[in-house]
Amino acid sequence: MRDTLTRPHHPKTSPSDLIRGKRRPLPPPEPNGGTWRAWAAAACQAEVEHARNDFWRIVHELGLAGLHDRNDGYGGHERPFLLTHETHAQAALSWLSHLQAHESDKHGPWAATRWHLWDAARRRRWFERRRYLWAGFLEQMRDYLAARAEIDALRRAA
């Protein structure tokens, strides 16, 4: 097998350009009949997994796997190759993770007594933080859905 670094290619076509050119979006997510929040989490998780799997499929297909360490420890080699909607899906999952951890202060199995011991000011701060986290999650979901709509419109037009 020839070394991937010595393969002839167009001088202006870098390995990154080749990978970007082969990236394809996941088909649009379908509603799952559950809550909107559960659907959003599932759709975003599917987008993130697809981005990772699509990146590695392309890297292996192009013979560039030797240039990438599977576990780089910095969020994945696929990160620079994410499509816009995948970037927002990844961000939405991060906001949702923080929101769910925050909500566990009130609803987690260990939190029942803690919540009841908090004074009104502490509970108010908890609700303010919850509103902030929800707003961040919703903003990323709006951006995800807008970017997803653009991709789906392009797909339908093709």
N, C-alpha and C positions, 0 to 999 in steps of 0.2 A: 504494500500500500504506500502510495506516495505521501510525503510529508504535506500536511495541509498548508503550511506556511509557504511552500514553494510552488503551489498550484498557480498556473497562469490565470490572471483575471484582469479585467479592465482596470487601468491604473487609477481611475477615479472611483472605483467601487471597493469600498473597504468591507471587511467582514461585518462590521456593524450595519452598513447599508444593506448588505445581503440579507441579514437577519430581519431588519425592519421591513424590507420589501416582501418578505414571506409571511409576516405576521397576519393572522386572520382573526376576526372577532368571533366570539361565541354567538350562536343563534340567540335571539332575544329571549329573556326568561319569561316563563308563563306564570300567571297567578297560581298559587297553590291552594287556595281555599281557606288558608289560615288567616292569622292576623297580618296586617300590613308590615309590622315590625319583623315578624318571623319570615315573611316573604323577602323583605329587604335584606335580612341577614343571609338567607339562603342564596339569593341572587348574587349578592356581593361576594360571598364565599365561592360560588361557582365561577365568577369572573376571575378571582384571584388564582384559583386552582388552574383554570384554563390558561391564563397568561403564563404561569410557570410551566405547565405541560407543553404548551405551544412553543415556547422559547426552546425548551430542551429537545423537542421533536425536530425543530428547524436546525438547531446546533448540530445534532447528530446527523441529520440529513445532509448538511453541508460539510460534514467532516471537521467541524470546529470544536468538538467537545474537549479536546486537549487544551484549549485556551481558557476553559472555565472550570473552576472548582465547584462541585455540586453544593458544598456547604461553605459558602464564603463568610458566613457570620455577620453580614452587613445588610440583610434584607433581600438577598437573592440577586443573581446576575441578570435576571429578567427585568429588574426595575427600570433600567434605561430604555427598555424596549416596550414598556407598557403603552397601550393605546390610551387615549384620553379618558374614556369611560372606565377603563380598568384602574387608572390612577385614582379616580374618584371613588370607585368601589373599595379599593384598598383603604383610602382615608376614611370612608364611612364605617368600615369595620373597626378601625381604630377608635373612632368616636363612640361607636356602639359598645365596644369593650369597656371603655372608661365609664360610660353611662351605666352599664350593667353592674360593674364593680361598685359604683357609687350607690346604686339602688339597693345593693345588698346590705348597706348600712341600716336600711329600714326594713327590708323584706327578707334578708338572709336568715337562716335558721338560728344563728347565734345573736341576732340583732334585736330580738323582741324586747328584752329588758333595756338594752342601751337606748333604743328609740324612746321608750317611755320615761327614761331618766333625763333626757335632754330638756333643757329649758326652751322657752319660746324663741329666743335669739338663735340658739344652735339649730333648731328646726328650720327657722327662716333661712339661715345660711345654707342648710342642706337643700331646701327648695330652690334657692337662687342658683346653686351649683348645678342642680338637676336641669333647670331651665337652660343654662348655658350649654350643658352637654347635649341636651336634646336639640338645641338650635344648631350646634356644630354638626351633629349627625344629619339633621334634616337638610342643612345647606349642602352637604356632600351628596346626599341622595338626590336633591334637585339637580345638582351639577351632573351627577351620574346619569340621571334619566334624560337630561337635555343632550348630553354627549351620546348616549345610547340611541336617542331618537334620530340624531344626525346620521349615525352609522346605519341604522335600519332604513332610513330614507334612501341613502346611497345604495344599499343592497337591493331595495325594491326597484330603484331606477335602472339598475344594471341589467 
